[in-house]
Amino acid sequence: AREEELNSHKNEIESLKGYSRNVSNEQELQAVLNDIAEAQTSLSNHRDYVESKLTSIKKYMNSLDIIIMWVMETRTRINISRGLASTERTKVFESIK
């Protein structure tokens, strides 16, 4: 949304610059255009940064999901093993390692 807004302002200023006959006004308008270009670059860089962080978070969440599944499975196996004989329970515990 911000990028579209900046593009809109940039187009307006460029059209004003085309109508301007005053060198001073043209310089001011060019300075504003330069500021807008800098803001667009900054927004683009920030978007890339945020997308990178979101990708990292997704990978982390996937790892956590895998860990949670392993913990739930292990917990189930331990609960089931409580009703088993001692030797069988030991085998279950050893298989968890």
N, CA, C and O atoms as a MOPAC input file, in Angstrom:
PM7 MOZYME 1SCF
protein

 N      0.82600 1    -1.18700 1     0.00000 1
 C      0.00000 1     0.00000 1     0.00000 1
 C      0.87300 1     1.25500 1     0.00000 1
 O      0.60400 1     2.21400 1    -0.72400 1
 N      1.91100 1     1.23000 1     0.81700 1
 C      2.81000 1     2.38700 1     0.88200 1
 C      3.54100 1     2.59500 1    -0.43800 1
 O      3.74100 1     3.72800 1    -0.87600 1
 N      3.93500 1     1.49900 1    -1.06500 1
 C      4.65300 1     1.61700 1    -2.33500 1
 C      3.75300 1     2.22700 1    -3.40300 1
 O      4.20400 1     3.04400 1    -4.20600 1
 N      2.49600 1     1.83600 1    -3.41500 1
 C      1.55100 1     2.40700 1    -4.37400 1
 C      1.35900 1     3.89500 1    -4.10800 1
 O      1.29000 1     4.70100 1    -5.03600 1
 N      1.27400 1     4.24600 1    -2.83400 1
 C      1.12000 1     5.64700 1    -2.45700 1
 C      2.33800 1     6.45800 1    -2.90700 1
 O      2.19400 1     7.55600 1    -3.44500 1
 N      3.53300 1     5.91300 1    -2.68500 1
 C      4.75100 1     6.60700 1    -3.10700 1
 C      4.80100 1     6.74500 1    -4.62900 1
 O      5.18900 1     7.79300 1    -5.14600 1
 N      4.41000 1     5.69600 1    -5.34000 1
 C      4.38500 1     5.77100 1    -6.80900 1
 C      3.41000 1     6.83500 1    -7.29600 1
 O      3.69600 1     7.55200 1    -8.25500 1
 N      2.27100 1     6.93700 1    -6.64200 1
 C      1.27700 1     7.94500 1    -7.00300 1
 C      1.84400 1     9.34900 1    -6.80500 1
 O      1.71300 1    10.20900 1    -7.67600 1
 N      2.47800 1     9.57200 1    -5.64400 1
 C      3.08300 1    10.88300 1    -5.37800 1
 C      4.21600 1    11.17000 1    -6.36500 1
 O      4.37700 1    12.29900 1    -6.82800 1
 N      4.97900 1    10.15900 1    -6.67300 1
 C      6.08800 1    10.32100 1    -7.61700 1
 C      5.56200 1    10.75200 1    -8.98600 1
 O      6.12000 1    11.65000 1    -9.61800 1
 N      4.49300 1    10.11100 1    -9.43700 1
 C      3.89900 1    10.47300 1   -10.73200 1
 C      3.36700 1    11.90100 1   -10.72600 1
 O      3.52300 1    12.63100 1   -11.70500 1
 N      2.74000 1    12.29700 1    -9.62300 1
 C      2.23200 1    13.66600 1    -9.51100 1
 C      3.37000 1    14.67600 1    -9.58200 1
 O      3.27000 1    15.68900 1   -10.27400 1
 N      4.43800 1    14.39700 1    -8.86900 1
 C      5.57400 1    15.31800 1    -8.84100 1
 C      6.25400 1    15.37700 1   -10.20500 1
 O      6.67400 1    16.44700 1   -10.64400 1
 N      6.36300 1    14.24000 1   -10.86900 1
 C      6.96700 1    14.23500 1   -12.20400 1
 C      6.13600 1    15.05100 1   -13.19000 1
 O      6.68600 1    15.73700 1   -14.05100 1
 N      4.81600 1    14.97700 1   -13.06300 1
 C      3.97500 1    15.78400 1   -13.95100 1
 C      4.10800 1    17.26500 1   -13.61200 1
 O      4.11300 1    18.10500 1   -14.51200 1
 N      4.21500 1    17.59600 1   -12.32300 1
 C      4.44400 1    18.99000 1   -11.93200 1
 C      5.78600 1    19.48600 1   -12.45700 1
 O      5.91200 1    20.62500 1   -12.90700 1
 N      6.76700 1    18.62300 1   -12.39200 1
 C      8.10500 1    18.98200 1   -12.85700 1
 C      8.07800 1    19.30900 1   -14.35200 1
 O      8.78800 1    20.20500 1   -14.80700 1
 N      7.27200 1    18.59400 1   -15.10000 1
 C      7.14700 1    18.84300 1   -16.53400 1
 C      6.53600 1    20.20300 1   -16.84100 1
 O      6.84900 1    20.80400 1   -17.86900 1
 N      5.66600 1    20.69400 1   -15.95800 1
 C      5.02500 1    21.98900 1   -16.16400 1
 C      5.84600 1    23.13600 1   -15.59800 1
 O      5.60300 1    24.29500 1   -15.93400 1
 N      6.79700 1    22.83400 1   -14.75800 1
 C      7.57200 1    23.88100 1   -14.09200 1
 C      8.55600 1    24.51800 1   -15.06700 1
 O      9.23400 1    23.83400 1   -15.83400 1
 N      8.61400 1    25.84400 1   -15.01400 1
 C      9.56500 1    26.58800 1   -15.84300 1
 C     10.64600 1    27.22100 1   -14.97200 1
 O     11.61300 1    27.79000 1   -15.48000 1
 N     10.47500 1    27.11700 1   -13.68600 1
 C     11.40900 1    27.72000 1   -12.73900 1
 C     12.45800 1    26.68200 1   -12.35300 1
 O     12.11300 1    25.58000 1   -11.92600 1
 N     13.73500 1    27.02600 1   -12.49900 1
 C     14.83000 1    26.10300 1   -12.19300 1
 C     14.83000 1    25.74300 1   -10.71400 1
 O     15.10000 1    24.59800 1   -10.35000 1
 N     14.52900 1    26.71100 1    -9.86900 1
 C     14.50400 1    26.46600 1    -8.42200 1
 C     13.42800 1    25.43500 1    -8.07100 1
 O     13.66000 1    24.52100 1    -7.27900 1
 N     12.25100 1    25.60000 1    -8.67300 1
 C     11.16400 1    24.63600 1    -8.42600 1
 C     11.53900 1    23.24800 1    -8.93300 1
 O     11.25100 1    22.24200 1    -8.28400 1
 N     12.18000 1    23.20200 1   -10.09000 1
 C     12.59200 1    21.90900 1   -10.64000 1
 C     13.58200 1    21.21000 1    -9.72100 1
 O     13.52600 1    19.99200 1    -9.54800 1
 N     14.48200 1    21.97900 1    -9.13500 1
 C     15.46700 1    21.39500 1    -8.21600 1
 C     14.78700 1    20.86400 1    -6.95800 1
 O     15.12400 1    19.78900 1    -6.46100 1
 N     13.82600 1    21.63300 1    -6.45300 1
 C     13.08600 1    21.18200 1    -5.26800 1
 C     12.29000 1    19.91500 1    -5.58200 1
 O     12.26400 1    18.97000 1    -4.79400 1
 N     11.65100 1    19.91400 1    -6.73100 1
 C     10.87300 1    18.73800 1    -7.12800 1
 C     11.78500 1    17.52900 1    -7.32600 1
 O     11.42000 1    16.40800 1    -6.96900 1
 N     12.96400 1    17.75300 1    -7.89200 1
 C     13.91700 1    16.65600 1    -8.07000 1
 C     14.38200 1    16.12500 1    -6.71600 1
 O     14.56000 1    14.91900 1    -6.54500 1
 N     14.57800 1    17.03400 1    -5.75200 1
 C     14.97600 1    16.60500 1    -4.40600 1
 C     13.88700 1    15.73900 1    -3.78000 1
 O     14.18000 1    14.73600 1    -3.12800 1
 N     12.63300 1    16.12900 1    -3.98100 1
 C     11.51100 1    15.33500 1    -3.45800 1
 C     11.46200 1    13.97800 1    -4.15900 1
 O     11.22900 1    12.95200 1    -3.52000 1
 N     11.68300 1    13.97800 1    -5.47500 1
 C     11.70500 1    12.71000 1    -6.21500 1
 C     12.82300 1    11.80100 1    -5.70700 1
 O     12.64100 1    10.58900 1    -5.59300 1
 N     13.96900 1    12.38400 1    -5.40600 1
 C     15.07900 1    11.59600 1    -4.85500 1
 C     14.70900 1    11.00900 1    -3.49500 1
 O     15.03000 1     9.86000 1    -3.19500 1
 N     14.02200 1    11.82100 1    -2.66800 1
 C     13.58000 1    11.32900 1    -1.35500 1
 C     12.58600 1    10.18000 1    -1.50900 1
 O     12.63700 1     9.19800 1    -0.76800 1
 N     11.68900 1    10.31300 1    -2.47300 1
 C     10.70600 1     9.24900 1    -2.71400 1
 C     11.40800 1     7.97900 1    -3.18000 1
 O     11.07000 1     6.88200 1    -2.73500 1
 N     12.37800 1     8.12300 1    -4.07100 1
 C     13.12300 1     6.95200 1    -4.55200 1
 C     13.85300 1     6.27500 1    -3.40100 1
 O     13.90800 1     5.04700 1    -3.32600 1
 N     14.41100 1     7.07900 1    -2.51100 1
 C     15.10400 1     6.52400 1    -1.33800 1
 C     14.11900 1     5.78900 1    -0.42600 1
 O     14.42200 1     4.71600 1     0.09600 1
 N     12.93700 1     6.38300 1    -0.24300 1
 C     11.91100 1     5.74000 1     0.59000 1
 C     11.44900 1     4.42700 1    -0.03700 1
 O     11.21900 1     3.44600 1     0.67000 1
 N     11.31500 1     4.40900 1    -1.36200 1
 C     10.91200 1     3.17600 1    -2.04300 1
 C     11.96100 1     2.08400 1    -1.86000 1
 O     11.62500 1     0.92400 1    -1.62500 1
 N     13.21900 1     2.45900 1    -1.96800 1
 C     14.29800 1     1.48900 1    -1.76100 1
 C     14.27200 1     0.96100 1    -0.33500 1
 O     14.42800 1    -0.23700 1    -0.09700 1
 N     14.07200 1     1.87200 1     0.60700 1
 C     14.01900 1     1.47300 1     2.01600 1
 C     12.85100 1     0.52400 1     2.27600 1
 O     13.00200 1    -0.47200 1     2.98500 1
 N     11.69800 1     0.83000 1     1.70800 1
 C     10.52800 1    -0.04800 1     1.86600 1
 C     10.78100 1    -1.42000 1     1.26000 1
 O     10.41400 1    -2.44200 1     1.84000 1
 N     11.39800 1    -1.43700 1     0.11000 1
 C     11.69400 1    -2.70500 1    -0.55400 1
 C     12.65500 1    -3.54500 1     0.28400 1
 O     12.46500 1    -4.75000 1     0.44600 1
 N     13.68200 1    -2.89700 1     0.80800 1
 C     14.64500 1    -3.60800 1     1.65900 1
 C     13.97800 1    -4.13500 1     2.92300 1
 O     14.25600 1    -5.24900 1     3.36700 1
 N     13.09400 1    -3.32000 1     3.49900 1
 C     12.40600 1    -3.74100 1     4.72300 1
 C     11.46600 1    -4.91300 1     4.43500 1
 O     11.36300 1    -5.84300 1     5.23400 1
 N     10.78300 1    -4.86300 1     3.29000 1
 C      9.89500 1    -5.97100 1     2.91300 1
 C     10.69400 1    -7.26500 1     2.77200 1
 O     10.26400 1    -8.32100 1     3.23600 1
 N     11.86100 1    -7.17700 1     2.12800 1
 C     12.71600 1    -8.35900 1     1.97900 1
 C     13.14600 1    -8.89100 1     3.34300 1
 O     13.16400 1   -10.10100 1     3.56900 1
 N     13.49300 1    -7.97800 1     4.25000 1
 C     13.91100 1    -8.35800 1     5.60100 1
 C     12.77500 1    -9.06800 1     6.33700 1
 O     12.98000 1   -10.11600 1     6.95000 1
 N     11.58800 1    -8.49400 1     6.26900 1
 C     10.42700 1    -9.07700 1     6.95800 1
 C     10.08600 1   -10.44300 1     6.36400 1
 O      9.78900 1   -11.38200 1     7.10300 1
 N     10.12600 1   -10.55800 1     5.04200 1
 C      9.84200 1   -11.84800 1     4.40400 1
 C     10.86200 1   -12.89900 1     4.82100 1
 O     10.51600 1   -14.06400 1     5.01900 1
 N     12.11200 1   -12.48700 1     4.95200 1
 C     13.16000 1   -13.40700 1     5.40400 1
 C     12.88300 1   -13.88100 1     6.82900 1
 O     13.01900 1   -15.06500 1     7.13400 1
 N     12.49800 1   -12.95500 1     7.69000 1
 C     12.19300 1   -13.32100 1     9.07800 1
 C     10.97600 1   -14.23700 1     9.14800 1
 O     10.95600 1   -15.17900 1     9.94000 1
 N      9.97000 1   -13.97400 1     8.33400 1
 C      8.78300 1   -14.83600 1     8.32000 1
 C      9.12700 1   -16.24500 1     7.85100 1
 O      8.59700 1   -17.22500 1     8.37300 1
 N     10.00900 1   -16.34200 1     6.87200 1
 C     10.45600 1   -17.65400 1     6.40700 1
 C     11.17700 1   -18.39500 1     7.52200 1
 O     10.97100 1   -19.59300 1     7.71400 1
 N     12.02300 1   -17.68000 1     8.25900 1
 C     12.73600 1   -18.29800 1     9.38400 1
 C     11.76500 1   -18.77400 1    10.45500 1
 O     11.93200 1   -19.85500 1    11.02100 1
 N     10.75800 1   -17.96900 1    10.72600 1
 C      9.75800 1   -18.34600 1    11.73300 1
 C      8.99300 1   -19.58900 1    11.28100 1
 O      8.71600 1   -20.47300 1    12.09200 1
 N      8.65200 1   -19.66400 1     9.99700 1
 C      7.94300 1   -20.84400 1     9.48400 1
 C      8.79200 1   -22.10000 1     9.64300 1
 O      8.28300 1   -23.15200 1    10.03000 1
 N     10.08600 1   -21.99200 1     9.34500 1
 C     10.98200 1   -23.14400 1     9.51300 1
 C     11.05000 1   -23.54800 1    10.98100 1
 O     11.01600 1   -24.73600 1    11.30300 1
 N     11.14700 1   -22.57200 1    11.86200 1
 C     11.19900 1   -22.84300 1    13.29400 1
 C      9.91000 1   -23.51300 1    13.75600 1
 O      9.94800 1   -24.46400 1    14.53700 1
 N      8.77400 1   -23.02400 1    13.27800 1
 C      7.49300 1   -23.62300 1    13.66200 1
 C      7.38900 1   -25.06000 1    13.16600 1
 O      6.85700 1   -25.92000 1    13.86800 1
 N      7.89100 1   -25.32700 1    11.96900 1
 C      7.88500 1   -26.70400 1    11.46000 1
 C      8.72800 1   -27.61100 1    12.34300 1
 O      8.33700 1   -28.74200 1    12.63400 1
 N      9.88900 1   -27.11300 1    12.77100 1
 C     10.73900 1   -27.89500 1    13.68300 1
 C     10.01700 1   -28.15600 1    14.99500 1
 O     10.06400 1   -29.26400 1    15.52900 1
 N      9.34900 1   -27.13300 1    15.51100 1
 C      8.60200 1   -27.30900 1    16.76000 1
 C      7.46600 1   -28.31600 1    16.58900 1
 O      7.21100 1   -29.12000 1    17.48700 1
 N      6.79200 1   -28.28100 1    15.46200 1
 C      5.72100 1   -29.25000 1    15.20100 1
 C      6.26000 1   -30.67700 1    15.20900 1
 O      5.63100 1   -31.58000 1    15.76200 1
 N      7.42100 1   -30.87700 1    14.59700 1
 C      8.03700 1   -32.20900 1    14.58000 1
 C      8.39600 1   -32.64300 1    15.99600 1
 O      8.17600 1   -33.79400 1    16.37200 1
 N      8.94400 1   -31.72600 1    16.77300 1
 C      9.31900 1   -32.04000 1    18.16000 1
 C      8.08000 1   -32.37900 1    18.97900 1
 O      8.09000 1   -33.33100 1    19.75900 1
 N      7.01800 1   -31.60800 1    18.80500 1
 C      5.78100 1   -31.86000 1    19.55000 1
 C      5.21700 1   -33.23100 1    19.19700 1
 O      4.75800 1   -33.96200 1    20.07400 1
 N      5.25200 1   -33.58100 1    17.91400 1
 C      4.75800 1   -34.90300 1    17.51400 1
 C      5.59300 1   -36.00600 1    18.16000 1
 O      5.04100 1   -37.00000 1    18.63100 1
 N      6.91500 1   -35.84500 1    18.18700 1
 C      7.78900 1   -36.85000 1    18.79900 1
 C      7.49200 1   -36.97400 1    20.29400 1
 O      7.41600 1   -38.08300 1    20.82400 1
 N      7.32500 1   -35.84300 1    20.96800 1
 C      7.03400 1   -35.86700 1    22.40500 1
 C      5.70200 1   -36.56100 1    22.66800 1
 O      5.59800 1   -37.37000 1    23.59000 1
 N      4.69000 1   -36.25600 1    21.87300 1
 C      3.37600 1   -36.88500 1    22.06700 1
 C      3.46600 1   -38.39600 1    21.85400 1
 O      2.90300 1   -39.17200 1    22.62700 1
 N      4.17300 1   -38.80800 1    20.80600 1
 C      4.32500 1   -40.23500 1    20.53900 1
 C      5.07700 1   -40.91400 1    21.67700 1
 O      4.68700 1   -41.99200 1    22.12600 1
 N      6.14600 1   -40.29000 1    22.14100 1
 C      6.93900 1   -40.86100 1    23.23500 1
 C      6.10600 1   -40.95700 1    24.50300 1
 O      6.16900 1   -41.94900 1    25.23000 1
 N      5.34000 1   -39.93100 1    24.75500 1
 C      4.47300 1   -39.92800 1    25.94200 1
 C      3.45900 1   -41.07000 1    25.86500 1
 O      3.20800 1   -41.75000 1    26.85900 1
 N      2.88800 1   -41.27400 1    24.69900 1
 C      1.93200 1   -42.36600 1    24.50900 1
 C      2.59800 1   -43.71300 1    24.74500 1
 O      2.03700 1   -44.58400 1    25.41000 1
 N      3.80000 1   -43.88000 1    24.19700 1
 C      4.51300 1   -45.14700 1    24.37300 1
 C      4.84000 1   -45.39600 1    25.84400 1
 O      4.75000 1   -46.52700 1    26.32300 1
 N      5.21600 1   -44.34900 1    26.54800 1
 C      5.52300 1   -44.50000 1    27.98100 1
 C      4.25500 1   -44.86900 1    28.74500 1
 O      4.28400 1   -45.74900 1    29.60500 1
 N      3.14600 1   -44.20400 1    28.44000 1
 C      1.88700 1   -44.51800 1    29.12600 1
 C      1.45200 1   -45.95700 1    28.85700 1
 O      0.97300 1   -46.64300 1    29.76000 1
 N      1.61800 1   -46.40700 1    27.62500 1
 C      1.26200 1   -47.79400 1    27.29500 1
 C      2.17200 1   -48.76400 1    28.03200 1
 O      1.72800 1   -49.81700 1    28.49100 1
 N      3.44200 1   -48.40900 1    28.14500 1
 C      4.41000 1   -49.32700 1    28.76600 1
 C      4.17700 1   -49.50100 1    30.26600 1
 O      4.70500 1   -50.44100 1    30.86000 1
 N      3.41700 1   -48.63500 1    30.87300 1
 C      3.16200 1   -48.75700 1    32.31900 1
 C      2.42800 1   -50.05300 1    32.65700 1
 O      2.56300 1   -50.58600 1    33.75900 1
 N      1.67000 1   -50.54000 1    31.72000 1
 C      0.93100 1   -51.77700 1    31.95100 1
 C      1.70700 1   -53.02700 1    31.56400 1
 O      1.19200 1   -54.13700 1    31.69200 1
 N      2.92500 1   -52.86500 1    31.09700 1
 C      3.72000 1   -54.01000 1    30.65500 1
 C      4.59800 1   -54.52900 1    31.78500 1
 O      4.79300 1   -53.88000 1    32.81200 1
 N      5.11000 1   -55.71000 1    31.55100 1
 C      6.06000 1   -56.29300 1    32.50700 1
 C      7.35100 1   -55.47500 1    32.47800 1
 O      7.62100 1   -54.73200 1    31.53400 1
 N      8.12200 1   -55.63200 1    33.52200 1
 C      9.34600 1   -54.85400 1    33.69800 1
 C     10.30300 1   -54.97200 1    32.51500 1
 O     10.84400 1   -53.96600 1    32.05700 1
 N     10.51600 1   -56.17800 1    32.02200 1
 C     11.46100 1   -56.36000 1    30.91200 1
 C     10.94100 1   -55.72100 1    29.62800 1
 O     11.70200 1   -55.11900 1    28.87100 1
 N      9.65800 1   -55.85700 1    29.39600 1
 C      9.06500 1   -55.25600 1    28.20000 1
 C      9.08500 1   -53.72900 1    28.30000 1
 O      9.31600 1   -53.03900 1    27.30700 1
 N      8.84400 1   -53.21100 1    29.49600 1
 C      8.88600 1   -51.76800 1    29.72400 1
 C     10.29000 1   -51.24000 1    29.45100 1
 O     10.45400 1   -50.17500 1    28.85600 1
 N     11.29700 1   -51.98400 1    29.88700 1
 C     12.68800 1   -51.59300 1    29.64600 1
 C     12.97400 1   -51.53900 1    28.15300 1
 O     13.66300 1   -50.63300 1    27.68600 1
 N     12.45200 1   -52.49800 1    27.40300 1
 C     12.64500 1   -52.49900 1    25.95300 1
 C     12.01800 1   -51.25900 1    25.31200 1
 O     12.58700 1   -50.66400 1    24.39700 1
 N     10.84600 1   -50.88500 1    25.80400 1
 C     10.17600 1   -49.68900 1    25.27400 1
 C     11.03000 1   -48.45400 1    25.55200 1
 O     11.21900 1   -47.61400 1    24.67200 1
 N     11.54600 1   -48.34300 1    26.77900 1
 C     12.37700 1   -47.18800 1    27.14000 1
 C     13.65400 1   -47.14300 1    26.31200 1
 O     14.09800 1   -46.07100 1    25.90200 1
 N     14.23700 1   -48.29900 1    26.07000 1
 C     15.46700 1   -48.34100 1    25.27700 1
 C     15.20100 1   -47.96500 1    23.82100 1
 O     16.05600 1   -47.37400 1    23.16200 1
 N     14.03500 1   -48.30300 1    23.33100 1
 C     13.71600 1   -47.96100 1    21.94000 1
 C     13.47700 1   -46.45900 1    21.77200 1
 O     13.56900 1   -45.93500 1    20.66200 1
 N     13.17400 1   -45.77800 1    22.85500 1
 C     12.94600 1   -44.33100 1    22.80300 1
 C     14.26200 1   -43.58300 1    22.62900 1
 O     14.30800 1   -42.54800 1    21.96400 1
 N     15.31600 1   -44.09600 1    23.21500 1
 C     16.61600 1   -43.42900 1    23.13700 1
 C     17.01500 1   -43.36600 1    21.72000 1
 O     18.08300 1   -42.84400 1    21.40200 1

